[in-house]
């Protein structure tokens, strides 16, 4: 798809704020960072640090490794990010004629809406730049400073450092005058979107955008929720989030530090909430902490568990407030696996199937709970019922080894039930595809007990 078409889509839908828009409050810094592509923690100490981005991949919403840093002074807004790099980037300088090709590779895309004007700024690991503004996407050559630096991951393979340059640092200084605005007053808000484009084999793949808000699967630029509000907070508290862990197991965590850049203390409340859209946004988790914060960084760690009986899409909202004012808010989808976790381990050449069951994440089970399974062929209806499980050393980990020699090649359904106090507590259904045995299997031609 041509990038001009993508940019047109972006312009046509992102001209107003969505009521559920994300919100980021950035703090004012008295010192400016050196824009050289190499992120120095001391230079960016007054920047808010944001994680919790998601990617839609393999049918599930998963966390990405991108970290976004932002701060401002009287003249510029400063943005940097730490991320990984797929390595599919072009290694030659693009000409002005073909600079749009950079969007078929890894890019960082920053967009602003100021006084109904859209500004798009993009960069890639090789230092290529792309600028557009206004709803007509006219050419724009702002005095924006951008630098990228690709560094080694430090990966060790076979006891030897691989020099696998897959970590990418990006820094940018964007003058307010280039956005058509003066130095912002405290509390000033503008539209903001940040997206990380992950490319594969020089093609822009669906669902590879990381945004501040959940995106629409299959849409490269998502919808209007991809634009949030950027608030210039003056001397507001500076929050720094740690990387979010994998959510599919149901463990939710908002962890990081926060400090107040001025001497007085303020109240800060980080919080997480998880709702279930399929159940009329029923609240599955609501946790928060209350902190007293001064110039010294104070850690926060808000965590909880969401365990469901089947895989579901959930909406997680991370929020940080201070003295009644929202500093940060972001909601996005993630997919969780059921708490009753089962796996099939086929041993087809032995005509065996190993079924494992893990109930560690289910609370309130009696000591007499049991797990049983059944197998049913989709084609001829042949079935095997009441397959019993045995406890391993860990009483909440069970296993069964089943003879499947009676089943013909083809598709079969394996149903596993967790039963406690005479009631079915949870059910797992898995598809088992038994392949035909290879022609050579069981063939003893040429085999002899005699040594030649």
C-alpha positions in Angstrom: 0.0 0.0 0.0 1.3 3.4 -0.9 2.3 5.6 2.1 0.3 8.6 0.7 -2.8 6.4 1.1 -1.9 5.6 4.6 -1.3 9.2 5.5 -4.6 10.2 3.9 -6.3 7.7 6.2 -4.5 9.1 9.2 -5.6 12.7 8.3 -9.2 11.8 7.6 -9.9 10.3 11.0 -7.6 12.0 13.4 -8.8 15.6 13.6 -10.6 15.4 16.9 -10.0 13.9 20.3 -11.7 10.7 21.3 -13.4 10.7 24.6 -11.4 7.6 25.7 -8.1 9.1 24.5 -4.9 8.4 26.2 -3.2 11.1 28.3 0.4 11.9 29.0 1.6 14.7 31.2 5.2 15.8 30.5 7.4 17.8 32.9 9.4 20.8 32.2 13.2 20.5 32.3 15.8 23.2 33.0 18.4 21.4 30.9 18.3 20.1 27.3 19.6 16.7 26.2 22.3 16.3 23.6 20.6 15.0 20.5 23.2 12.4 19.3 21.0 9.3 19.2 22.7 7.9 22.3 20.3 8.1 25.2 22.0 9.3 28.3 20.1 8.6 31.5 21.4 11.7 33.2 20.4 14.0 30.3 16.9 12.5 30.3 16.4 12.2 34.1 13.5 14.8 34.0 11.7 13.0 31.2 8.6 10.8 31.9 9.3 7.3 30.8 6.4 5.3 29.3 6.0 1.6 28.6 3.0 -0.6 28.1 2.8 -0.5 24.4 1.1 -3.4 22.6 1.3 -5.2 19.3 -1.3 -7.3 17.6 0.5 -10.4 16.5 -0.6 -14.1 15.9 -4.2 -13.2 16.8 -3.3 -11.8 20.3 -2.4 -8.5 21.8 1.1 -8.7 23.2 3.5 -6.2 25.0 6.2 -4.7 22.9 9.7 -3.6 24.1 9.4 0.1 23.2 10.1 2.7 25.9 9.1 6.3 25.2 10.7 9.3 27.0 9.4 12.9 26.8 10.1 16.3 28.4 10.2 19.9 27.3 11.6 23.4 27.9 10.7 26.9 26.7 11.7 26.2 23.1 11.4 22.5 22.3 9.7 19.3 23.1 12.2 16.4 23.5 11.3 12.9 22.5 13.4 9.7 22.6 12.7 6.0 22.5 14.5 2.7 23.2 13.4 -0.2 21.1 14.6 -3.3 19.2 15.2 -3.4 15.5 14.4 -6.2 13.1 17.4 -5.5 10.9 15.4 -5.3 7.6 16.4 -1.7 7.1 17.9 -0.3 3.8 21.6 0.4 4.2 21.8 3.3 1.7 20.8 6.9 2.0 17.3 7.4 0.4 16.9 10.2 -2.0 14.2 12.8 -1.6 12.3 11.1 -4.4 12.0 7.7 -2.7 12.1 8.7 1.0 8.6 7.4 1.4 10.1 3.9 1.1 11.3 4.2 4.6 7.8 3.4 5.8 8.2 -0.2 4.5 11.0 -0.6 7.1 11.3 0.0 10.8 10.3 3.5 11.8 9.4 5.7 14.7 6.4 7.9 13.8 5.5 11.0 15.9 2.3 13.0 15.1 0.9 16.1 16.6 -2.4 18.0 16.2 -2.0 21.7 17.0 -4.9 24.1 16.1 -6.5 21.6 13.8 -3.2 21.1 11.9 -1.6 17.7 11.7 2.2 17.4 11.9 3.9 14.0 11.1 7.6 13.4 11.9 9.2 10.0 11.2 12.7 8.5 11.4 14.4 5.2 10.9 17.5 3.5 12.3 19.6 4.6 9.3 18.9 8.3 10.0 16.3 8.9 7.2 13.7 11.6 7.9 10.2 12.2 6.8 8.0 15.3 7.5 4.5 16.3 6.5 1.9 18.7 7.8 -1.7 20.0 7.3 -4.6 17.9 6.2 -3.3 18.0 2.6 -0.1 16.4 3.8 2.0 19.1 2.1 5.8 19.0 2.2 7.4 20.4 5.3 11.0 21.0 6.1 11.1 21.9 9.8 14.3 22.6 11.9 13.8 19.4 13.7 16.9 17.6 15.0 16.7 13.8 14.9 19.4 11.2 15.5 19.4 7.4 15.6 21.9 5.0 17.0 21.9 1.2 16.6 23.8 -0.6 19.3 24.8 -4.1 20.2 22.4 -6.2 22.3 25.2 -7.8 24.2 23.9 -11.2 23.2 26.2 -14.1 24.0 26.0 -17.2 21.7 28.2 -20.2 22.4 30.3 -18.1 24.9 31.0 -15.5 22.2 29.5 -12.0 21.9 27.4 -12.0 18.8 27.7 -8.2 18.0 24.1 -8.5 17.0 23.2 -4.8 16.6 19.5 -5.1 17.3 18.9 -2.3 19.8 17.8 1.1 18.5 18.0 4.5 20.3 16.2 7.4 18.8 16.2 11.1 19.9 14.5 14.2 18.6 14.3 17.9 19.5 11.1 19.5 18.0 10.9 23.4 18.2 7.4 24.6 19.3 7.6 27.3 16.6 7.7 24.5 13.9 4.4 23.3 15.3 2.9 26.8 15.0 2.8 27.4 18.7 4.5 29.5 21.4 6.1 28.1 24.5 3.2 26.3 26.1 1.7 27.4 29.4 1.2 24.9 32.2 -1.9 22.8 31.4 -1.8 23.4 27.7 -2.9 20.3 25.7 -2.3 19.2 22.1 -3.0 16.0 20.2 -0.3 13.4 20.2 0.3 9.9 18.7 3.4 7.8 18.8 3.7 4.6 16.7 6.4 2.1 16.2 6.4 0.4 12.8 7.8 -3.1 12.8 8.7 -4.2 9.3 9.4 -7.7 8.0 11.1 -8.4 4.7 10.7 -4.8 3.6 6.9 -5.0 3.7 4.6 -3.1 6.0 2.7 -5.8 7.8 -0.8 -5.5 9.3 -1.0 -5.0 13.0 2.6 -4.0 13.5 1.8 -0.6 14.9 2.4 0.2 18.5 0.2 3.0 19.7 -0.6 4.8 23.0 -4.0 3.3 22.8 -5.4 0.0 21.5 -5.5 0.0 17.7 -7.8 -1.7 15.3 -6.5 -5.1 14.1 -5.7 -5.0 10.4 -5.5 -1.2 10.2 -2.1 0.2 9.8 -2.9 3.5 11.4 -5.7 2.2 13.6 -8.6 4.7 14.4 -9.1 7.9 16.3 -8.1 6.3 19.6 -4.5 6.4 18.3 -4.4 10.1 19.1 -4.3 11.0 22.8 -3.7 14.2 24.7 -0.2 15.5 25.5 -0.3 17.8 28.5 2.5 20.3 29.3 2.6 19.9 33.1 5.2 22.4 34.2 6.8 21.1 37.4 4.5 18.1 37.6 5.8 14.8 39.1 8.1 12.7 36.8 7.0 9.1 36.5 9.2 6.3 35.0 7.6 3.0 34.2 9.4 -0.3 34.0 8.8 -2.7 31.1 5.5 -4.5 31.3 5.7 -8.3 31.6 3.8 -10.8 29.4 0.1 -10.6 30.2 -1.2 -13.8 28.8 -0.9 -15.6 32.2 -3.2 -13.0 33.8 -0.5 -11.2 35.9 -1.0 -7.5 35.7 1.6 -5.1 37.0 2.4 -1.3 36.9 5.8 -0.8 38.3 8.3 2.1 38.3 9.4 5.2 40.2 8.1 8.7 40.6 9.6 11.9 42.0 8.6 15.6 42.3 11.1 17.9 40.6 10.5 20.7 43.2 11.1 20.5 46.9 7.6 20.1 48.2 5.8 16.8 48.6 2.7 15.7 46.7 0.3 12.7 46.8 0.6 10.3 43.8 -1.7 7.4 43.2 -0.7 4.8 40.5 -3.6 2.4 39.7 -4.5 -0.5 37.4 -8.0 -1.6 36.3 -9.0 -4.6 34.1 -12.5 -4.9 32.6 -14.0 -7.7 30.5 -15.7 -6.3 27.4 -17.6 -9.5 26.6 -19.2 -9.2 30.1 -20.5 -5.6 29.8 -17.1 -4.3 31.0 -17.3 -6.1 34.3 -14.4 -5.1 36.5 -12.1 -8.0 37.0 -9.3 -6.2 38.8 -9.0 -2.8 40.5 -5.8 -2.0 42.4 -4.0 1.2 43.5 -1.3 2.6 45.8 -1.1 5.9 47.6 2.3 7.6 47.8 3.8 10.7 49.3 6.4 11.9 46.8 9.2 14.4 47.1 12.4 15.1 45.1 13.8 11.6 45.8 12.4 8.9 43.6 9.8 6.7 45.3 9.1 3.2 43.8 5.6 1.9 43.1 4.5 -1.6 42.3 0.7 -2.1 41.7 0.0 -5.7 40.7 -2.8 -8.2 40.6 -4.0 -11.4 39.0 -6.8 -12.0 36.5 -7.6 -15.7 36.1 -10.4 -16.7 33.8 -11.7 -20.1 32.7 -11.2 -19.4 29.0 -9.1 -17.2 26.8 -10.5 -13.7 26.5 -9.7 -10.2 25.4 -9.5 -7.8 28.3 -9.0 -4.1 28.6 -6.2 -2.9 31.0 -6.1 0.8 32.1 -3.0 2.1 33.7 -3.5 5.4 35.5 -1.3 7.8 37.6 -2.9 10.8 39.4 -1.4 13.5 41.6 -3.5 15.6 44.0 -6.6 14.9 41.9 -5.0 15.6 38.5 -4.4 12.8 36.0 -0.7 12.6 35.0 -1.0 9.5 32.8 -3.8 7.3 31.5 -3.7 4.6 28.9 -6.1 1.8 28.0 -5.4 -1.1 25.7 -6.4 -4.7 24.9 -4.6 -7.8 25.9 -5.4 -11.5 25.6 -5.2 -13.8 28.6 -5.0 -17.5 28.6 -7.3 -19.5 30.9 -6.2 -20.3 34.4 -6.8 -24.0 33.8 -3.8 -24.6 31.6 -3.5 -27.8 29.6 -1.1 -29.1 26.9 -1.0 -31.9 24.5 2.3 -33.7 23.8 1.8 -36.2 20.9 4.1 -39.2 20.5 2.7 -40.3 17.2 5.3 -43.0 16.3 4.5 -44.6 19.7 0.7 -44.2 19.3 0.7 -42.3 22.5 -0.6 -38.9 23.7 0.6 -37.2 26.8 -1.9 -34.7 28.3 -0.7 -32.3 31.1 -2.8 -30.1 33.3 -1.7 -27.3 35.6 -4.2 -25.8 38.1 -1.7 -23.8 40.1 -3.5 -20.5 39.2 -6.9 -21.6 40.3 -7.7 -20.9 44.0 -10.3 -22.5 46.2 -10.0 -26.0 45.0 -10.6 -28.8 47.5 -8.0 -31.6 47.9 -10.3 -34.0 46.1 -10.4 -32.2 42.8 -9.8 -34.3 39.7 -9.1 -34.0 36.0 -10.6 -36.3 33.3 -10.3 -36.1 29.6 -12.0 -37.6 26.5 -11.0 -38.0 22.8 -13.5 -37.9 20.0 -12.8 -38.4 16.3 -14.5 -35.7 14.1 -14.9 -38.1 11.1 -16.2 -41.4 12.4 -17.3 -40.3 15.9 -15.1 -42.9 17.7 -14.4 -41.8 21.2 -12.4 -42.6 24.3 -13.9 -41.4 27.6 -13.0 -41.0 31.3 -9.2 -40.7 30.7 -7.8 -40.3 34.2 -4.9 -38.2 35.3 -2.3 -38.8 37.9 -0.7 -36.3 40.2 3.0 -35.5 39.8 5.2 -34.4 42.7 3.4 -31.1 42.6 -0.2 -32.0 43.5 -1.5 -29.2 41.2 0.3 -30.6 38.2 -1.3 -33.7 36.6 -0.5 -35.9 33.7 -2.0 -38.7 31.6 -0.4 -40.9 29.0 -3.0 -42.3 26.6 -2.9 -45.0 23.9 -4.3 -43.6 20.7 -3.6 -46.5 18.4 -7.3 -47.1 17.9 -7.8 -43.7 16.3 -7.4 -43.3 12.5 -5.3 -40.4 11.0 -7.3 -37.2 10.9 -8.7 -34.5 13.2 -9.9 -35.3 16.7 -11.1 -33.3 19.7 -9.6 -33.6 23.1 -11.8 -32.3 25.9 -10.3 -31.9 29.4 -12.5 -31.2 32.5 -11.6 -30.0 35.9 -14.0 -31.4 38.4 -14.3 -30.3 42.1 -17.0 -31.3 44.6 -19.0 -33.0 41.8 -19.1 -30.0 39.6 -17.3 -29.1 36.4 -15.2 -26.1 37.3 -13.4 -25.5 34.0 -13.1 -27.1 30.5 -10.4 -27.1 27.9 -10.9 -28.2 24.3 -8.0 -28.9 22.0 -7.7 -30.2 18.4 -5.5 -33.2 17.8 -4.5 -33.9 14.2 -3.1 -37.4 13.9 -1.0 -37.8 10.8 -0.7 -40.9 8.7 2.4 -42.9 9.5 5.3 -42.7 7.0 5.7 -45.6 4.6 9.0 -46.6 6.1 7.6 -47.0 9.6 7.6 -50.6 10.7 9.3 -51.8 7.5 12.0 -54.3 8.4 13.3 -54.9 4.9 17.1 -55.1 5.0 17.2 -55.6 8.7 19.0 -58.7 10.0 20.2 -60.1 13.3 23.3 -61.5 11.6 26.4 -59.4 11.5 27.6 -59.3 7.8 
